[in-house]
Amino acid sequence: MTDLLKVKDLEVKFGLRIGELTAIDGVSFSLQKGERMGLVGESGAGKSVTGFAIINLISKPGFISGGQVLFNGRDLSRLSHEAMRDIRGNQISMIFQDPMMTLNPVLTIGTQMVETLLAHRSITRAEAEGIALEKLKKVQIPSPEKRLAQYLHEFSGGMRQRVVVAIALLTDPALIIADEPTTTLDVTIQAEIMELLLDLCRTENMGLILITHDLGVVSEVTEKIAVMYAGKIVESGPTDRIIDNPQHPYTRGLLKALPGSIKPGEPLNQIPGMMPTLMDLPPGCAFHPRCTLSVPRCQNDIPELYDAGEPGHRAACFVTTGKES
């Protein structure tokens, strides 16, 4: 089966006065049509930069310095700006964190949806309005005919995010990249949006990359997970295997920090320290200063993604995979 998306040894750098800093270092993964993947890690892990790199939306001084991003066999990192416009927002859509920063407050929702369609499709305005109405219905916006004529401030937070999802669906994309799509929402609305995305992936056979720091959310929506730390993937595999049997100490720390993982009255677990900055990466494994399993080799050598005992499950850890020496 041909991969919908195949990211191979992706490298992203930022050119600064002090020199080039590597933000994404050798990231590789693939996605089939209709498959759902979670890209997980703390702030600064490189999740969002990876998402932007997939759609070739890295702004200067950043640039893709190596690797490939193959979408239906085409390397997106090598396409011209004009060629990418045909793919970005059309065949691949992105849902950003904050609708207030994504949508234009001085234009009606209907105008923004129609203009998006007209930019990618050779259709009439009336046809575009019909598609916009259909997509608002699909994401369960009440009174969609009325909503098309309204402005951003007339929507609640949950409704704004539904509108963003509807805009992402306008062109029937093969892949949606959702970058922390529920960060600004309360828990109840978060669950509704996640359920909506899951249902749309199933009914529309769309691929989904869910970028988040929350392994709890990922465990309910995705089929596989890639955990990122300091610009690298440190563990990857099927969601159920990683949740039930995490092999990298960082993944274990993220799972133990979930509120639902502790008993009433117990203190919340946390990973000590902070993620290193790109300008101050430690030698060896980037996680070793925060790791309770660290051995001397961790301080000098950078671990590869080793097999973690089950098919498709890999972890970049010398200790848990038996590569200490």
C-alpha positions in Angstrom: 0.0 0.0 0.0 1.3 3.4 -1.0 1.8 5.9 1.9 -0.3 9.0 1.9 2.5 10.8 3.7 6.1 9.7 4.3 8.5 11.9 6.2 12.1 10.7 5.8 15.0 12.1 7.8 13.5 15.5 8.0 15.8 18.2 9.2 14.9 21.8 9.9 17.4 24.5 10.9 17.2 28.2 11.9 20.0 30.5 10.7 20.9 32.9 13.5 23.8 35.2 14.2 25.5 32.7 16.4 25.2 30.0 13.7 22.6 27.4 12.5 20.5 25.7 15.1 18.9 22.4 14.4 15.3 22.4 15.4 14.2 19.1 13.8 16.8 16.3 13.6 16.2 13.2 11.5 12.5 12.9 12.0 10.9 10.0 10.1 7.3 8.5 10.0 4.6 7.5 7.6 0.8 7.7 7.4 -1.7 5.7 5.4 -4.9 7.2 4.0 -7.4 7.4 6.9 -4.8 6.7 9.5 -4.6 8.8 12.7 -1.2 9.6 14.4 -0.4 11.6 17.5 2.8 13.8 17.6 3.4 14.3 21.3 5.8 16.2 23.6 6.4 19.2 25.8 6.6 22.8 24.4 9.8 23.1 22.5 10.0 19.4 21.5 9.6 20.3 17.8 6.0 19.1 17.2 4.6 22.3 15.6 7.7 22.9 13.6 7.4 19.4 12.2 3.8 20.1 11.2 4.7 23.4 9.5 7.6 21.7 7.7 5.2 19.1 6.3 3.3 21.8 4.5 6.4 23.8 3.7 5.4 26.7 5.9 8.7 27.4 7.7 9.4 31.1 7.8 12.9 32.6 7.6 15.3 32.3 9.3 14.1 28.7 9.4 14.5 26.4 6.5 14.2 22.7 5.6 17.9 21.6 5.5 17.5 17.9 4.8 15.2 14.9 4.2 12.0 14.5 2.3 8.3 15.0 2.8 6.6 12.8 0.4 2.8 13.3 -0.1 1.3 10.8 -2.5 4.8 10.3 -3.8 5.6 14.1 -4.4 8.4 15.7 -2.3 6.7 18.8 -0.9 10.0 20.2 0.4 11.1 20.7 -3.2 8.0 22.3 -4.7 7.6 25.9 -5.7 5.4 28.4 -3.8 2.8 28.2 -6.5 2.8 24.4 -6.5 2.5 24.3 -2.7 -0.5 26.6 -2.8 -2.4 23.9 -4.8 -1.7 21.4 -2.0 -1.7 23.5 1.2 -5.3 24.2 2.3 -6.5 22.0 -0.5 -5.2 18.5 -0.3 -3.6 19.1 3.2 -5.4 21.3 5.7 -4.1 22.6 9.0 -6.1 23.4 12.2 -4.2 25.9 14.3 -4.3 26.4 18.1 -6.3 29.6 18.4 -9.3 30.4 16.2 -9.0 34.1 17.2 -5.6 34.2 15.5 -6.7 32.1 12.5 -10.0 33.7 11.5 -10.4 37.3 10.3 -12.7 39.3 12.8 -13.8 41.9 10.2 -15.2 39.4 7.7 -18.2 37.1 8.1 -17.6 33.4 8.5 -19.4 32.8 5.2 -17.1 35.3 3.4 -14.0 33.5 4.7 -15.3 30.1 3.8 -16.4 31.1 0.3 -13.1 32.9 -0.5 -11.1 29.8 0.7 -13.1 27.7 -1.8 -12.8 30.1 -4.7 -9.0 30.2 -4.2 -8.8 26.4 -4.7 -11.8 25.5 -6.9 -13.2 26.6 -10.2 -16.7 27.0 -9.0 -19.3 29.8 -8.8 -19.9 31.8 -5.6 -23.3 30.2 -5.2 -21.8 26.7 -5.3 -19.1 27.8 -2.8 -21.9 29.0 -0.4 -23.6 25.7 -0.7 -20.4 23.8 0.2 -19.8 26.1 3.1 -23.3 25.5 4.4 -22.8 21.8 4.1 -19.6 21.8 6.0 -21.1 23.8 8.9 -23.8 21.2 9.1 -21.2 18.5 9.1 -19.4 19.9 12.2 -22.8 20.3 13.9 -23.0 24.1 14.0 -26.7 25.0 14.9 -28.6 27.3 12.5 -25.8 27.2 9.9 -27.7 29.4 7.4 -27.7 32.2 10.0 -24.1 31.6 11.1 -22.7 32.2 7.7 -23.6 35.8 8.0 -22.1 36.3 11.5 -18.7 37.4 12.7 -16.1 35.8 14.9 -17.2 37.6 18.1 -20.7 36.2 17.8 -19.4 32.6 18.3 -18.5 30.8 21.5 -15.0 29.3 21.9 -16.3 25.8 21.0 -18.2 27.1 18.0 -15.2 29.0 16.7 -13.1 25.8 16.8 -15.9 24.0 14.9 -15.8 26.7 12.3 -12.0 26.2 11.9 -12.6 22.5 11.5 -15.3 23.2 8.9 -12.9 25.5 6.9 -10.3 22.7 7.0 -12.9 20.3 5.5 -14.0 22.7 2.7 -11.8 21.1 0.0 -12.2 17.5 1.2 -8.5 17.1 2.1 -6.7 13.8 2.3 -4.8 14.9 5.4 -5.5 17.2 8.3 -2.8 18.4 10.7 -4.3 19.6 13.9 -1.9 21.6 16.1 -3.2 21.6 19.7 -6.8 22.1 18.4 -8.4 22.1 21.9 -5.8 24.1 24.0 -8.1 27.1 24.6 -11.2 25.1 25.3 -12.7 23.6 28.5 -12.6 19.9 29.1 -16.2 19.2 27.9 -15.7 21.1 24.6 -12.3 19.4 24.1 -14.0 16.0 24.2 -16.6 17.2 21.7 -14.0 18.5 19.2 -11.9 15.3 19.5 -14.9 13.2 19.0 -15.8 15.3 16.0 -12.4 14.9 14.4 -12.4 11.1 15.1 -15.8 10.8 13.4 -14.8 12.8 10.4 -11.6 10.7 9.9 -13.7 7.6 9.9 -16.5 8.8 7.6 -14.3 10.8 5.2 -11.3 8.5 5.3 -9.0 11.4 6.1 -5.5 11.0 7.6 -4.9 13.0 10.8 -1.8 14.2 12.6 -2.8 15.4 16.0 -0.1 17.6 17.6 -0.5 17.8 21.4 1.3 17.5 24.7 -1.6 15.4 26.2 -1.1 11.7 25.9 -4.5 11.2 27.4 -6.2 12.8 24.4 -4.0 11.0 22.0 -4.8 7.6 23.5 -8.5 8.1 22.7 -8.1 9.4 19.1 -5.0 8.0 17.4 -3.8 4.6 16.1 -0.1 5.3 16.5 2.1 7.8 18.4 5.4 9.5 17.8 6.9 11.0 21.0 9.3 14.0 20.4 12.0 15.4 22.6 14.4 18.2 21.7 13.7 17.9 18.0 13.9 14.1 17.7 11.4 11.2 17.9 12.4 9.2 21.0 9.6 6.6 20.9 7.1 5.5 18.2 4.6 2.7 17.7 1.0 1.7 18.0 -0.9 3.8 20.5 -2.1 0.9 22.7 1.4 -0.5 23.0 3.0 2.8 24.0 0.2 3.6 26.5 0.3 0.1 28.1 4.1 -0.5 27.9 6.1 2.8 27.3 9.8 2.1 26.8 11.4 5.5 26.8 11.8 7.2 30.3 10.4 10.4 28.9 7.2 8.8 27.7 6.8 7.1 31.0 7.2 10.5 32.7 4.5 12.0 30.5 2.1 9.2 31.3 2.8 9.4 35.1 2.1 13.1 35.0 -1.5 12.6 33.8 -4.0 13.5 36.6 -5.9 10.2 36.0 -2.7 8.1 36.7 -2.5 9.0 40.4 -4.7 7.9 43.3 -6.7 10.4 45.4 -4.4 12.2 47.9 -1.2 11.4 46.1 1.0 14.2 44.8 1.1 14.8 41.0 4.2 13.2 39.4 6.4 15.5 37.3 9.5 15.1 35.2 12.3 17.0 36.9 14.0 19.9 35.2 13.2 21.5 31.9 13.7 20.7 28.2 17.0 22.0 27.0 17.1 24.9 24.5 18.5 24.4 21.0 21.5 26.5 22.0 22.3 24.4 25.0 21.7 20.8 24.1 23.6 18.4 26.4 26.0 15.8 24.9 24.7 12.3 24.3 21.0 11.7 24.9 19.3 15.0 25.3 17.0 13.6 28.0 19.8 12.2 30.2 20.0 15.2 32.6 16.4 14.6 33.6 16.4 10.8 33.4 16.4 8.5 36.5 17.7 5.6 34.4 20.7 7.4 32.9 24.0 5.4 32.6 27.4 6.6 31.5 26.8 5.8 27.9 23.8 8.1 27.9 26.0 11.1 28.6 28.3 10.5 25.6 26.4 8.7 22.8 23.1 9.6 21.0 20.7 6.6 21.0 19.0 5.5 17.8 15.5 4.2 17.6 15.9 0.6 18.7 13.3 -2.2 18.5 11.4 -2.2 21.8 10.3 -5.8 21.8 7.1 -5.7 19.8 6.6 -5.2 16.0 6.5 -1.5 15.1 7.4 -0.3 18.6 10.7 1.5 18.8 12.5 3.6 21.5 15.7 5.7 21.5 16.9 4.5 24.9 20.1 2.4 25.7 18.8 1.1 29.0 15.2 -0.1 28.3 16.3 -1.7 25.0 19.3 -3.4 26.5 22.0 -1.3 24.6 23.8 0.0 27.7 27.2 -1.3 26.7 
